[in-house]
Amino acid sequence: MMGKDYYKILGVDKGANEAEIKKAFRRLAHQYHPDKKTGDEQKFKEINEAYQVLGNKERKSQYDQFGTTFSAAGGGAQGGFSGANPFGGFDFRGFSSRGSAAGWDFSDFGDLGDIFGSVFGGGSFRGARTKKGPDIELDLDIMLKEAVFGVGKAVSIRKQNQCDSCQGTGAKNGDSYQTCSACQGSGKISSTVLGYFKTQTICAECQGTGKQIKEKCGSCHGKGIVLENVDIKIEVPAGIDDGQTIRLAGQGNSGESGAPAGDLYINIHVQPEPGFERDEFNLITKVNIPFSTAVLGGQILVKTIDGEVKLKIPVGTQSNKNFILKNKGVTRLKAKGRGDQIVIINVDVPTKLTKKQKQLIEELDKEFSGKEKSWF
């Protein structure tokens, strides 16, 4: 019996390097995994067999030497050894016993580890792997003051909820089941990999539950979920910033057949407030004051998120002078206290003066400088 063309199985050239072989293996393993719509368990096992040879330098060298007469069982030309371990020539030290009952560790392949744990019996059999429902994402506009102090918002969304009639099972009255004919109620399908290793996989017919719906629920047509309008209270924390996202675990769409619900993600959009600019937990405001107040000093009213407060302006205050209003900024998210409000002063210098005003300014200028020249 002629051996298999492992290069053809993986879809690579004979000159392919280790990285190219590994990349091809990962792609095909994802594509043909039995749990996927495009899955093919036999093809999946064949792909793995090819990689066990081509992914190992020593076995690849032997395969390249003997071609399709190479035997995965012993490495080298095929001989008469009926019943031999088909993995006898394989060095599985690269697949350590970490987390795998079969002694294989596919952690080097990232998310493929779960795939091989299922198909090749790695770890304990835990029944069906339920797929949670889809997440929901929505946008929420809030005012700056609401971002500073926090706010509760009620929103109405349309989402998949667990069917009350069948408690999410999809079966009529929640109990119209029969034993799965494919796995005889075990939830597992036993098979042999490459004629030697016995493996257990999740039954595709019942998804590992061991049961099949005998009569579907009339309300959800066997899916276990119904579409409903739901009111949800969203607690927006004090100190949240524009562009941040709130995650409500389990508040997304319910999964089919009793699977857990997805999550709800709320994207926060803080609407600009006239007169305020946010810098992390500080608020910045710009205030115009009369020329006379800048020269003589005085007191002005400044708008804050909490309301108006009085601010003392010292004599001779210049434009761009900053004043700090302590604890008048944004609440510190997940911390105590608030930021500050920074008040930036802009002095309004008059551009149009009456004759009398100009004379007074010129006299003041002479008083300051002792020289007969105008400021203007």
C-alpha positions, 0 to 999 in steps of 0.5 A: 500500500502506497503512503500518502503525499503529505506535501499535497495534503498540506498544500505546500511545495517540497521546498517549503520551510518550517514556518510555511509548513506550520502556517499551512497546517494551522490554516487547514486545521482551522478550516476542517475542524469538525466543529466548524460548518466546513469541518471534516473530521477525517480530513482534519486527522489526515492534515494532522498526520501530515504535519506530524511528519513534515513538521519534524526535521528528522521525519521530514528528512526520512520522508523526503528520502523514501517519498510515498513509501515512507511509513509514519509508523516506523519512519523509512520504507514500509515493511510488513509490520501489521498492527504496529503503532502508527506513531512508533517513529514519532517523537512526541516530546514536543507535545508534553503532557501539560493539560492533556490526558493523551500526553499531547500539548498543542499550546504552541498553536494558540487557539488550536489547542482547544481544537486538538483537545477535542478531536484527539482526546486531550484533557477530560471530556467536559461535554458540550462547549456552549457558544455564548450569545452575540454581544451588543454595542450601543452609543450613549450621549451624556452631558459634561456634568453627568460625566463629572458626577455620574448618572443613571441612564435608562435605555431600551434595546431590542435583544435576544432573550431566553424563551420563558416557555421552554426555559431556554432549552428549545424543547416543548415545555422544557422537557420534550427530549429523547436520547440522542441516537448518534451517541446513545446518550453519552454526548461523545463519539468514539473513533480511532485516529490513524488506526491506533489511538482511540479518541472521543469527540463531542457529538455533533448531533446533540452538541454533547448533551446526550439529548435531542429535542423530541418536540420543539417549543412553539414560542421559539421554534426550538432555538431557546431564544426570542426577540424582545424589547428590554429596558436596561438601567446603565450606571455611568460612573463619575469621572468617565471620559469621552470615548470610554466604554462600559461593559455589562457582562451577560446583558447582551443577546442570550445564546441558543439552547440555553447558552450564556448571554453575550455582553453589552458594550456602551460607548460613551460620548460626552457632549461639549459644554460651552465655556469648558475644556476637559484635560483628564480630571481638570477643567479649563475655562477662559474668562475675560475681565475688564481692563480696569479690573486687571489694573485695579483688582477686584472680584469676579464671578466664575462659572463652574460645574457646581455653579458660580463662585467668586474669584478675587483678581489681584491688582495688576493681573495680566492676560494668561494669568492662571487661577486654580479653583481646587476640587472644582474639576472632574471626579477621579474615576476609581479614586477619591477626590476631584481635579481642579478648575483652571481659570485663564484670564484674558484682559479686555483692552479697549480698542475704542476710546472717547476723547476724555478716556484717552486723556485719562489714560495718557495722564495715567501713562505719564504718571507711571512712566514720567514721559510724555508718550501715549500707550496707544 
